[in-house]
């Protein structure tokens, strides 16, 4: 019997490297892998057509689709992209924003109001610093170039805020450097900080703040998950569990490469010391898959989406994934 041939799209992550290069295989399946950066390119193609059978996808977009009753995909509790977000708020060095509460009532740029990163940052500002993000005057556009950020086809928000589209012909970073907006949050702010001396992070000590946040909350924010086209799943109901298991093996292989003392896999001079610090902070696997280890993080994201007007109903974490993953 010929193998089932599937297309799989993701960012160029170490945790998927063994799936893409074929060193981790799934019996009866032949994977044609494609990596793209940034992931927004994947999401736009996935939501707008039938380009991929299995794919990385925005966690918040998947949740919003479910809330609207649109279910072209089923989700696996595999989370290729996670990121603490304290370091992704930038302001002008000589500007009026010195602390989180100073953001209230300000003009704030964001690549996409609906992106998962922005949802997490607004929730973080509200929960940790008491900031009322409903007072922000939002300007949406690309951080480092004129125009928009991708070509999203996300479901409309249940309760959308007023959002001004940046049509100035300049990037959000240019606007911030010139003092025409007061902050940027979301993604790509590291490029803005590097390119413009006028731009700085609101939290220059973000690494220490993020470590403290994790110690107190146990939350390592999830940005993306893995989805399987519903039609492919229904034709091959055995596939989801096998792909989940293969993702676990690929992640183990990536960690083994990182820990190798024969030659470093990435250009981090003190990598082994960094790995020891991660082991101490996370108490084992810093990148867990499955429902149980991620329940609090996912529950928090679902709450933020409800509070920010993305969803109306009560969404349960257990309902996001296929029944076969209830035990994970």
C-alpha positions in Angstrom: 0.0 0.0 0.0 1.5 3.4 -1.0 2.3 5.8 1.9 0.0 8.7 2.7 1.6 11.8 1.3 1.1 15.0 3.3 2.3 18.5 3.2 3.5 20.0 6.5 4.3 23.8 6.9 6.0 25.4 9.9 8.6 27.9 10.8 12.2 26.7 10.7 12.2 25.5 14.3 14.7 23.1 15.9 11.8 21.1 17.4 10.5 20.3 14.0 13.9 19.8 12.2 13.8 16.0 12.5 10.4 15.9 10.9 11.4 18.1 8.0 14.7 16.3 7.4 13.2 12.8 7.7 15.2 11.6 10.6 12.0 11.2 12.5 9.4 9.3 10.4 5.8 8.2 10.8 5.0 4.7 9.6 2.8 4.8 6.5 3.3 8.6 6.0 5.5 10.5 3.6 5.9 14.2 4.6 6.7 17.0 2.2 7.8 19.7 4.6 8.0 23.4 3.9 9.4 26.0 6.2 8.6 29.7 6.0 9.3 32.9 8.0 7.6 34.7 9.4 4.8 32.3 10.3 2.2 34.9 9.3 2.9 33.8 5.7 1.8 30.2 6.6 -1.3 31.3 8.4 -2.5 33.5 5.5 -2.0 30.7 3.0 -3.6 28.1 5.3 -6.7 30.1 6.1 -7.1 31.3 2.6 -6.8 28.1 0.7 -5.9 24.4 0.8 -2.1 24.7 0.6 -1.2 22.4 3.5 -2.5 19.2 5.2 -0.8 19.8 8.5 0.4 23.2 9.6 1.5 25.6 12.3 -1.3 28.0 13.0 -2.1 30.9 15.2 -3.6 29.7 18.5 -5.9 32.7 18.9 -7.2 32.4 15.3 -8.0 28.8 15.9 -9.9 29.6 19.0 -11.8 32.4 17.3 -12.8 30.2 14.4 -14.2 27.6 16.9 -16.2 30.4 18.6 -17.8 31.3 15.3 -18.6 27.7 14.5 -16.0 27.5 11.7 -14.0 24.3 12.0 -12.0 23.5 8.9 -9.2 22.2 11.1 -8.7 20.0 14.1 -6.0 20.9 16.7 -3.2 18.9 18.1 -1.7 19.9 21.5 1.7 20.6 19.9 2.9 24.2 20.5 5.8 25.2 18.2 5.9 28.8 19.2 6.0 30.1 22.7 7.3 33.5 23.9 7.4 35.5 27.0 6.2 39.0 26.1 7.5 41.5 28.6 10.3 42.4 26.1 7.9 43.2 23.3 6.6 46.6 24.4 8.7 49.5 23.2 8.4 53.2 23.7 10.3 56.4 22.8 13.4 57.1 25.0 12.4 60.7 25.7 8.7 60.0 25.5 5.9 60.2 28.0 5.6 56.5 28.8 7.9 55.6 31.7 5.8 52.9 33.3 2.9 50.6 32.2 0.1 52.9 33.5 1.5 55.7 31.4 0.3 53.8 28.3 -3.4 54.6 29.1 -4.9 57.0 26.7 -1.9 56.8 24.3 -1.6 56.1 20.6 -0.2 52.5 20.5 0.9 50.7 17.4 0.4 47.0 16.8 1.1 44.8 13.8 -2.3 43.1 14.1 -4.7 43.8 17.0 -5.9 40.1 16.6 -2.5 38.5 16.8 -1.8 36.1 19.7 1.2 38.1 20.8 -0.9 41.3 21.2 -3.6 39.4 23.1 -1.0 38.1 25.6 0.6 41.5 26.1 -2.8 43.3 26.7 -3.6 40.5 29.2 -0.2 40.8 30.9 -0.5 44.6 31.2 -4.0 44.2 32.8 -3.2 41.3 35.1 0.2 42.3 36.2 0.1 46.1 36.1 -3.5 47.1 36.3 -3.4 48.8 32.9 -6.8 49.6 31.2 -5.9 48.7 27.6 -9.4 49.7 26.5 -8.2 53.4 26.7 -5.5 52.8 24.1 -5.9 54.4 20.7 -4.8 51.6 18.3 -2.8 52.1 15.1 -2.4 48.9 13.1 0.4 48.3 10.6 3.8 46.7 9.9 6.5 47.5 12.4 9.4 47.9 10.1 7.9 48.8 6.7 5.0 50.8 5.4 1.6 49.0 5.0 0.0 46.1 6.7 1.2 43.0 8.5 0.3 40.0 6.3 -3.0 39.3 4.7 -5.0 37.8 7.5 -8.4 36.2 7.0 -9.3 35.8 10.7 -12.9 35.7 11.8 -14.3 39.1 12.9 -14.2 40.0 16.6 -17.4 39.8 18.6 -16.8 43.3 20.1 -14.2 45.1 18.0 -12.4 48.2 19.2 -11.8 51.3 17.1 -8.6 50.7 15.1 -6.8 53.2 12.9 -5.0 51.7 9.9 -1.5 53.2 9.4 -1.8 54.8 5.9 1.0 57.3 6.4 3.5 55.5 4.1 5.9 55.0 7.0 6.4 52.1 9.4 5.2 52.0 13.0 8.8 52.2 14.1 9.3 55.4 12.1 6.2 56.9 13.7 7.3 56.0 17.2 10.8 57.4 16.6 9.2 60.6 15.4 6.9 60.9 18.4 3.7 60.4 16.4 2.7 57.4 18.3 3.7 56.6 21.9 4.4 52.8 21.9 4.5 49.6 19.9 3.6 46.2 21.2 3.4 42.8 19.5 6.2 41.5 17.4 9.4 42.7 15.7 10.1 45.3 18.3 13.7 44.0 18.6 14.3 45.2 15.1 12.8 48.6 15.9 15.1 48.9 19.0 18.1 48.0 16.9 17.3 50.4 14.1 16.3 53.5 16.0 18.3 54.9 18.9 15.1 56.8 20.0 13.3 53.5 20.7 13.8 51.5 23.9 12.0 48.7 25.7 9.5 49.6 28.4 11.0 46.8 30.5 14.8 46.8 29.9 15.1 44.0 32.5 12.6 41.9 30.7 14.4 38.6 31.1 14.4 38.9 34.9 10.7 39.9 34.9 9.8 37.0 32.6 11.6 34.5 34.8 9.8 35.9 37.9 6.4 35.8 36.0 6.9 32.1 35.2 7.9 31.3 38.8 4.8 33.0 40.1 2.3 31.9 37.5 3.6 28.8 35.7 2.6 30.4 32.4 4.9 30.2 29.4 2.7 32.0 26.8 1.6 29.9 23.8 1.5 31.6 20.4 0.9 28.8 17.9 -0.4 25.3 17.8 -0.5 22.6 15.1 -3.6 21.9 13.0 -4.7 19.1 10.7 -7.3 19.7 8.0 -10.5 18.3 9.1 -11.0 16.5 5.8 -7.6 14.8 6.1 -8.4 13.8 9.7 -11.7 12.3 8.8 -10.2 10.3 6.0 -7.3 9.2 8.3 -8.5 9.2 11.9 -5.3 7.4 13.1 -3.0 10.2 11.8 -3.4 12.8 14.6 -2.1 10.6 17.3 0.8 9.4 15.2 1.8 12.9 14.3 1.6 14.0 17.9 3.9 11.2 18.9 6.4 12.1 16.1 6.4 15.7 17.2 7.5 14.5 20.7 10.3 12.4 19.2 11.5 15.4 17.1 11.6 17.6 20.1 13.7 15.1 22.1 16.1 14.9 19.1 16.4 18.7 19.1 17.1 18.9 22.8 19.7 16.2 22.4 21.5 18.2 19.7 21.4 21.4 21.9 23.0 19.5 24.8 25.7 17.9 22.7 29.2 18.9 23.9 30.9 17.7 20.7 29.9 20.9 18.9 27.2 23.5 19.5 24.1 23.4 17.3 23.4 27.1 17.7 25.6 30.2 18.0 25.3 30.8 21.8 28.7 30.8 23.5 27.3 29.9 27.0 24.6 27.5 25.7 25.3 24.7 28.3 25.0 27.2 31.1 21.8 28.6 29.6 20.5 25.0 29.4 21.3 24.4 33.1 19.4 27.6 34.0 16.4 26.5 32.0 16.5 23.1 33.6 16.4 24.8 37.0 13.6 27.3 36.2 11.3 24.9 34.3 12.1 21.8 36.3 12.5 19.6 33.2 10.9 20.1 29.8 10.6 23.9 29.0 8.5 23.2 25.9 5.8 20.7 27.0 3.2 19.3 24.6 -0.1 17.9 25.6 -3.1 19.3 27.5 -2.3 18.8 31.1 1.0 20.7 31.2 -0.5 23.6 29.3 -4.0 23.8 30.8 -3.3 27.0 32.9 -1.6 28.8 29.9 -4.4 27.9 27.5 -7.1 28.8 30.1 -5.5 32.2 30.5 -5.4 32.8 26.8 -9.1 31.8 26.4 -9.9 34.2 29.3 -8.0 37.1 27.7 -9.8 36.5 24.4 -13.2 36.7 26.1 -12.2 39.8 28.1 -10.8 41.5 24.9 -13.9 41.0 22.8 -12.8 38.1 20.6 -15.3 35.5 21.9 -18.6 35.5 23.6 -19.1 32.0 24.9 -17.3 29.9 27.5 -14.6 27.9 25.7 -13.1 24.9 27.5 -9.6 23.8 26.9 -10.6 20.2 26.6 -12.9 21.2 23.7 -10.0 22.6 21.7 -8.4 19.3 20.9 -9.5 15.9 19.6 -10.8 13.4 22.2 -7.8 11.2 21.8 -5.7 13.9 23.5 -7.7 14.0 26.7 -5.1 11.8 28.4 -2.1 13.9 27.3 
